[in-house]
């Protein structure tokens, strides 16, 4: 019989007790952060982390108003799904030691290729509201849009952030004289752009709001009283700070849908846009473009920019996905007007993808609102910092040193988007 091979002897391991001089470099203690808000924001590494912090700290009705969309919320899911499923195509051996994120939006400088989108009822999400968001936009160096149904006046936002590039978002009201007064006030307060939103002839069916019984301001009911017990800080801030008022009206006792269906004019046509172009001397942008034909029509009427948008999925469910439509709109009108895009953006990488597909800039809304709910003005700053860091890192990994270099070769959209 053949001899069995001998098992190799296991080498002897010499062990010794570690010296303090060897352990000391490994023992790194962090300074204890006593500020609870700062601790919370330091733990947030992504916009999704801010969303989770916001969900825990905000009453359900207010959080769902921000987080939700219309009907089955298919439009919002599709938009986010397309961002997740697209493919980036990096180039190697490029010098990306320095990255330039600055650009121009509507002819004015912006430190990053995104703006804070106009959002309604912002002080309902967190009491610091629109003024806090505008101050962050001013510090970061990006535009900020105030909504017609914002909860801080045109003049107060202007005073809070005098050096910010401020836009005013307008819905055309049944009372045209009141709408003209808003436009005049915005012009006098130094707002540089008017963003006419055209995809809200009637309110979308935002079922979370209906189920939550949400009104503006929140109504004290047995349900909200129970909510007070679980979110005491939010309610304390709401009840002990300036009452909720609106940028454009003094009060509204009903729901958001009732406000829209009462005050917004469903008879608006392209003729109204022509009138608006004549009455507004600054940049004019039409928000809510969802097909190429409409994009051409509004640009023919002299607008300076269009926003490819389905209102964050909050109006017509199963509407076109803006990112998918974006290249077609850019091809049709991009040589005559700036093309912006929104809906579903949750990261700086999403913004880079928008630019690669031809957008001049992206509008972000929910992303900074999650930060606002998570930590007020500091939370908005955290959201902006996260997006900025992600934009720079994505560009470097793509091999792109300047946002102007981004093009369609850097992104591949899936053949079947949903």
C-alpha positions as CSV (number, residue, x, y, z in Angstrom):
1,X,0.0,0.0,0.0
2,X,1.3,3.5,-0.8
3,X,2.4,5.4,2.2
4,X,0.0,8.1,3.4
5,X,1.4,11.6,3.1
6,X,2.1,13.2,6.4
7,X,0.0,16.2,7.4
8,X,2.1,19.3,7.4
9,X,2.9,20.6,10.8
10,X,1.0,23.8,11.8
11,X,3.4,26.7,12.3
12,X,3.7,27.9,15.8
13,X,2.2,31.4,16.3
14,X,4.0,33.6,18.8
15,X,1.7,35.7,20.7
16,X,2.3,38.7,23.0
17,X,0.2,41.2,24.9
18,X,-0.2,44.4,23.0
19,X,1.6,47.5,24.3
20,X,-0.4,50.6,25.2
21,X,1.7,52.5,22.6
22,X,0.2,50.2,20.0
23,X,-3.4,50.4,21.2
24,X,-3.5,54.1,21.7
25,X,-3.7,55.1,18.0
26,X,-6.6,52.7,17.6
27,X,-8.7,54.3,20.3
28,X,-10.4,57.2,18.6
29,X,-13.2,58.8,20.5
30,X,-15.7,61.1,18.9
31,X,-16.8,64.3,20.6
32,X,-20.3,63.8,22.0
33,X,-22.8,65.9,20.1
34,X,-25.2,67.3,22.5
35,X,-27.5,68.9,19.9
36,X,-30.1,66.3,19.0
37,X,-30.9,67.9,15.7
38,X,-27.2,68.0,14.7
39,X,-26.9,64.3,15.7
40,X,-29.9,63.4,13.6
41,X,-28.5,65.3,10.6
42,X,-25.0,63.9,10.9
43,X,-26.5,60.4,10.7
44,X,-28.3,61.3,7.4
45,X,-26.0,60.3,4.5
46,X,-28.6,60.3,1.8
47,X,-31.9,62.1,0.9
48,X,-33.6,58.8,1.8
49,X,-32.1,59.0,5.3
50,X,-33.5,62.5,5.6
51,X,-36.9,61.2,4.5
52,X,-36.9,58.6,7.2
53,X,-36.0,61.2,9.8
54,X,-38.7,63.5,8.5
55,X,-41.3,60.6,8.7
56,X,-40.5,60.0,12.4
57,X,-40.7,63.7,13.4
58,X,-43.7,64.9,11.4
59,X,-47.4,64.2,11.9
60,X,-48.7,61.8,9.3
61,X,-51.0,64.3,7.5
62,X,-48.2,66.8,6.9
63,X,-45.6,64.2,6.0
64,X,-48.0,62.4,3.6
65,X,-48.8,65.7,1.9
66,X,-45.1,66.0,1.0
67,X,-44.4,62.4,0.4
68,X,-47.5,61.3,-1.5
69,X,-48.8,61.6,-5.0
70,X,-52.0,61.2,-6.9
71,X,-54.3,58.2,-7.0
72,X,-52.2,55.0,-7.1
73,X,-49.0,57.0,-7.1
74,X,-47.9,55.2,-10.3
75,X,-46.4,58.3,-11.9
76,X,-44.0,58.9,-8.9
77,X,-43.0,55.3,-8.7
78,X,-42.2,55.2,-12.4
79,X,-40.1,58.3,-12.2
80,X,-38.0,57.0,-9.4
81,X,-37.8,53.6,-11.0
82,X,-36.3,55.0,-14.2
83,X,-33.7,56.9,-12.2
84,X,-32.7,53.7,-10.4
85,X,-32.6,51.6,-13.6
86,X,-30.7,53.9,-15.9
87,X,-27.1,53.1,-16.7
88,X,-24.1,55.4,-16.3
89,X,-21.3,55.0,-18.8
90,X,-18.0,56.2,-17.3
91,X,-14.8,57.2,-19.1
92,X,-11.4,56.4,-17.5
93,X,-8.1,58.2,-17.2
94,X,-9.5,61.7,-17.1
95,X,-8.2,64.4,-14.8
96,X,-11.0,64.9,-12.3
97,X,-9.0,66.3,-9.5
98,X,-11.0,69.5,-9.8
99,X,-14.7,69.5,-10.7
100,X,-16.7,72.5,-11.8
101,X,-20.4,72.3,-10.8
102,X,-21.3,75.9,-11.5
103,X,-23.6,76.8,-14.4
104,X,-26.1,79.4,-15.5
105,X,-29.8,78.9,-15.1
106,X,-32.0,81.3,-17.1
107,X,-29.0,83.4,-17.8
108,X,-27.9,83.9,-14.1
109,X,-25.1,82.1,-12.3
110,X,-25.8,79.1,-10.1
111,X,-23.3,77.2,-8.0
112,X,-25.0,73.9,-8.9
113,X,-27.2,72.7,-11.7
114,X,-30.3,72.5,-9.6
115,X,-32.8,74.9,-8.0
116,X,-35.1,74.6,-5.0
117,X,-38.6,74.1,-6.6
118,X,-41.6,76.0,-5.4
119,X,-43.7,74.0,-2.9
120,X,-47.0,74.8,-1.3
121,X,-47.8,75.1,2.4
122,X,-44.1,74.8,3.4
123,X,-44.5,76.1,7.0
124,X,-47.0,73.3,7.6
125,X,-44.2,70.8,7.1
126,X,-41.9,72.7,9.5
127,X,-42.4,76.1,11.1
128,X,-39.3,77.7,9.7
129,X,-40.8,77.3,6.2
130,X,-40.0,79.2,3.0
131,X,-37.6,81.7,4.6
132,X,-35.3,79.0,5.9
133,X,-35.2,77.4,2.4
134,X,-34.5,80.7,0.7
135,X,-31.7,81.4,3.1
136,X,-30.1,78.1,2.3
137,X,-30.5,78.8,-1.4
138,X,-28.8,82.1,-0.9
139,X,-25.8,80.5,1.0
140,X,-25.4,77.7,-1.5
141,X,-25.8,80.0,-4.5
142,X,-28.8,78.4,-6.3
143,X,-32.2,79.7,-7.3
144,X,-35.3,79.4,-5.0
145,X,-38.9,79.3,-6.2
146,X,-41.7,80.6,-4.0
147,X,-45.1,79.1,-4.6
148,X,-48.4,80.9,-5.1
149,X,-49.7,78.8,-2.2
150,X,-46.5,79.2,-0.1
151,X,-47.0,80.1,3.5
152,X,-44.7,83.1,3.6
153,X,-45.3,86.3,1.8
154,X,-43.5,87.4,-1.3
155,X,-42.0,90.4,0.6
156,X,-40.9,88.3,3.7
157,X,-39.1,85.8,1.6
158,X,-37.3,88.6,-0.3
159,X,-36.3,90.2,3.0
160,X,-35.1,86.8,4.4
161,X,-32.8,86.2,1.4
162,X,-32.1,89.5,-0.3
163,X,-29.2,88.2,-2.4
164,X,-30.8,84.9,-3.5
165,X,-31.9,84.4,-7.1
166,X,-35.7,84.2,-6.4
167,X,-38.4,82.9,-8.7
168,X,-42.2,83.3,-8.2
169,X,-44.4,80.4,-9.2
170,X,-47.8,81.4,-10.4
171,X,-51.1,79.6,-10.9
172,X,-53.6,81.6,-13.0
173,X,-56.6,82.3,-10.8
174,X,-60.2,82.8,-11.7
175,X,-59.7,86.3,-10.2
176,X,-57.2,87.6,-12.8
177,X,-56.8,90.9,-11.0
178,X,-55.5,89.1,-7.9
179,X,-53.1,87.2,-10.0
180,X,-51.8,90.3,-11.6
181,X,-51.3,91.9,-8.2
182,X,-49.1,88.9,-7.2
183,X,-47.0,89.3,-10.4
184,X,-46.6,93.0,-9.7
185,X,-45.5,92.3,-6.1
186,X,-43.0,89.8,-7.2
187,X,-41.5,92.1,-9.8
188,X,-41.3,94.9,-7.2
189,X,-39.6,92.6,-4.7
190,X,-36.8,91.7,-7.1
191,X,-37.9,88.2,-8.2
192,X,-36.1,87.4,-11.5
193,X,-38.3,84.7,-13.0
194,X,-42.0,83.9,-13.2
195,X,-42.8,80.1,-13.3
196,X,-46.2,79.6,-14.7
197,X,-47.5,76.2,-13.7
198,X,-50.0,74.9,-16.2
199,X,-50.8,71.3,-15.3
200,X,-53.4,72.0,-12.5
201,X,-56.7,72.8,-14.2
202,X,-58.3,70.9,-11.4
203,X,-56.8,69.2,-8.3
204,X,-55.4,65.7,-8.7
205,X,-56.8,63.0,-6.5
206,X,-54.3,62.9,-3.6
207,X,-55.8,60.1,-1.7
208,X,-53.4,60.2,1.3
209,X,-54.6,63.7,2.0
210,X,-58.2,62.6,1.7
211,X,-57.7,59.7,4.1
212,X,-55.8,61.8,6.5
213,X,-58.5,64.5,6.5
214,X,-55.9,67.1,6.0
215,X,-56.9,70.8,6.0
216,X,-54.9,74.0,5.9
217,X,-54.1,74.7,8.7
218,X,-54.6,71.3,10.4
219,X,-57.9,71.0,12.2
220,X,-58.0,69.9,15.8
221,X,-59.9,66.6,15.9
222,X,-59.6,63.5,18.1
223,X,-57.3,62.1,15.4
224,X,-55.0,65.1,15.4
225,X,-55.0,65.3,19.2
226,X,-53.7,61.7,19.3
227,X,-51.1,62.8,16.8
228,X,-50.1,65.6,19.1
229,X,-49.1,63.2,21.7
230,X,-46.7,61.4,19.4
231,X,-45.3,64.6,17.8
232,X,-45.3,67.2,20.6
233,X,-42.4,69.3,19.3
234,X,-44.0,69.8,15.9
235,X,-47.3,70.8,17.4
236,X,-45.6,73.1,19.9
237,X,-43.8,74.9,17.1
238,X,-47.0,75.2,15.0
239,X,-49.0,76.6,17.9
240,X,-46.4,79.0,19.3
241,X,-45.1,80.5,16.1
242,X,-46.6,82.9,13.6
243,X,-50.0,81.5,12.3
244,X,-50.0,79.9,8.9
245,X,-50.8,82.4,6.3
246,X,-50.3,82.3,2.5
247,X,-48.1,84.2,0.0
248,X,-51.3,85.0,-1.9
249,X,-54.3,84.9,0.4
250,X,-55.0,85.5,4.0
251,X,-56.6,82.3,5.0
252,X,-58.3,79.1,3.7
253,X,-60.5,76.9,5.9
254,X,-60.7,73.8,3.7
255,X,-58.6,71.1,2.0
256,X,-56.0,71.6,-0.6
257,X,-58.2,70.2,-3.3
258,X,-61.0,72.6,-2.4
259,X,-58.6,75.5,-2.6
260,X,-57.4,74.5,-6.1
261,X,-60.8,73.8,-7.4
262,X,-62.2,77.1,-6.0
263,X,-59.4,79.5,-6.9
264,X,-57.6,78.1,-10.0
265,X,-58.9,78.8,-13.4
266,X,-59.6,75.7,-15.6
267,X,-60.3,77.9,-18.7
268,X,-56.7,78.9,-19.1
269,X,-55.4,78.7,-22.7
270,X,-52.4,79.6,-24.8
271,X,-53.8,83.1,-25.2
272,X,-53.3,83.7,-21.4
273,X,-49.7,82.8,-21.8
274,X,-49.3,85.4,-24.5
275,X,-50.7,88.0,-22.1
276,X,-48.3,86.9,-19.4
277,X,-45.3,87.2,-21.7
278,X,-46.4,90.8,-22.4
279,X,-46.8,91.7,-18.7
280,X,-43.7,90.1,-17.2
281,X,-40.3,91.7,-18.1
282,X,-38.1,89.0,-16.5
283,X,-37.6,85.3,-17.4
284,X,-40.8,83.4,-18.1
285,X,-40.9,79.7,-17.6
286,X,-43.7,77.3,-18.2
287,X,-43.8,74.3,-15.8
288,X,-45.8,71.2,-16.5
289,X,-44.8,70.3,-20.1
290,X,-45.7,66.7,-20.9
291,X,-45.4,66.5,-24.7
292,X,-43.3,67.9,-27.5
293,X,-46.2,69.6,-29.2
294,X,-47.0,71.8,-26.2
295,X,-43.3,72.5,-25.7
296,X,-43.1,73.9,-29.2
297,X,-46.2,76.0,-28.7
298,X,-45.1,77.7,-25.5
299,X,-41.6,78.4,-26.9
300,X,-43.2,79.9,-30.0
301,X,-45.0,82.3,-27.7
302,X,-41.7,83.6,-26.3
303,X,-41.1,81.8,-23.0
304,X,-37.5,81.6,-21.9
305,X,-37.7,78.1,-20.4
306,X,-39.8,75.0,-19.9
307,X,-40.0,72.5,-17.1
308,X,-40.7,68.9,-18.2
309,X,-42.8,67.9,-15.3
310,X,-45.8,65.9,-14.2
311,X,-46.1,67.8,-11.0
312,X,-44.2,65.3,-9.0
313,X,-46.8,62.7,-9.8
314,X,-49.4,64.7,-7.9
315,X,-51.8,65.5,-10.7
316,X,-52.5,62.9,-13.5
317,X,-51.5,59.5,-12.5
318,X,-49.7,57.4,-15.2
319,X,-48.6,60.6,-16.9
320,X,-45.4,60.6,-19.0
321,X,-42.2,60.1,-17.0
322,X,-40.3,63.5,-17.3
323,X,-36.8,61.9,-17.6
324,X,-37.9,59.7,-20.4
325,X,-39.6,62.6,-22.3
326,X,-36.7,65.0,-21.6
327,X,-34.4,64.2,-24.7
328,X,-37.4,64.6,-27.1
329,X,-38.2,68.1,-25.6
330,X,-34.5,69.1,-25.7
331,X,-34.3,68.1,-29.4
332,X,-37.5,70.0,-30.2
333,X,-36.9,73.4,-28.4
334,X,-33.5,73.2,-26.6
335,X,-31.9,75.6,-29.1
336,X,-34.5,78.3,-28.4
337,X,-35.3,77.9,-24.7
338,X,-33.7,76.4,-21.6
339,X,-35.2,73.0,-20.7
340,X,-35.5,72.0,-17.0
341,X,-36.9,68.9,-15.5
342,X,-38.3,67.6,-12.2
343,X,-40.1,64.7,-10.5
344,X,-38.6,61.7,-8.7
345,X,-35.1,63.2,-8.0
346,X,-33.7,61.8,-4.9
347,X,-29.9,62.1,-5.3
348,X,-27.2,64.2,-6.9
349,X,-26.6,61.3,-9.3
350,X,-30.2,61.7,-10.5
351,X,-29.4,65.4,-11.3
352,X,-26.3,64.4,-13.2
353,X,-28.4,62.0,-15.3
354,X,-30.8,64.9,-16.1
355,X,-28.0,67.1,-17.3
356,X,-26.5,64.3,-19.4
357,X,-29.9,63.9,-21.2
358,X,-30.0,67.6,-22.0
359,X,-31.5,69.4,-19.1
360,X,-30.0,72.8,-18.3
361,X,-30.9,72.1,-14.6
362,X,-33.2,70.1,-12.4
363,X,-35.7,71.3,-9.8
364,X,-35.8,69.5,-6.5
365,X,-38.8,69.8,-4.1
366,X,-39.3,66.7,-1.9
367,X,-35.6,66.3,-1.3
368,X,-35.2,69.6,0.5
369,X,-38.6,69.3,2.2
370,X,-37.4,66.1,3.8
371,X,-34.5,68.0,5.2
372,X,-36.7,70.8,6.4
373,X,-38.9,68.3,8.3
374,X,-35.9,66.5,9.7
375,X,-34.1,69.6,11.0
376,X,-35.4,72.9,9.9
377,X,-33.0,75.2,8.1
378,X,-30.1,73.0,9.1
379,X,-31.9,70.1,7.5
380,X,-32.3,72.0,4.2
381,X,-28.6,72.8,4.3
382,X,-27.9,69.1,4.9
383,X,-30.0,68.2,1.9
384,X,-28.2,70.7,-0.3
385,X,-24.8,69.4,0.9
386,X,-25.7,65.8,0.2
387,X,-26.9,66.7,-3.3
388,X,-23.8,68.7,-4.0
389,X,-21.4,66.0,-2.8
390,X,-23.2,63.4,-4.9
391,X,-23.1,65.6,-8.0
392,X,-19.3,66.0,-7.6
393,X,-18.6,62.4,-6.9
394,X,-20.8,61.1,-9.7
395,X,-19.0,63.5,-12.2
396,X,-15.6,62.3,-11.0
397,X,-16.5,58.7,-11.4
398,X,-17.9,59.4,-14.8
399,X,-14.7,61.1,-15.8
400,X,-16.3,64.5,-16.2
401,X,-14.6,67.6,-14.9
402,X,-17.3,70.2,-15.8
403,X,-21.1,70.0,-16.0
404,X,-20.9,71.4,-19.5
405,X,-19.2,68.2,-20.6
406,X,-22.1,65.9,-19.7
407,X,-23.9,64.5,-22.7
408,X,-26.1,61.6,-23.8
409,X,-23.1,59.2,-24.1
410,X,-22.9,59.2,-20.3
411,X,-26.4,57.7,-19.7
412,X,-28.3,54.8,-21.2
413,X,-32.0,54.6,-20.4
414,X,-33.5,51.1,-20.1
415,X,-35.4,49.9,-23.2
416,X,-38.4,49.0,-21.1
417,X,-38.6,51.7,-18.4
418,X,-41.2,50.2,-16.1
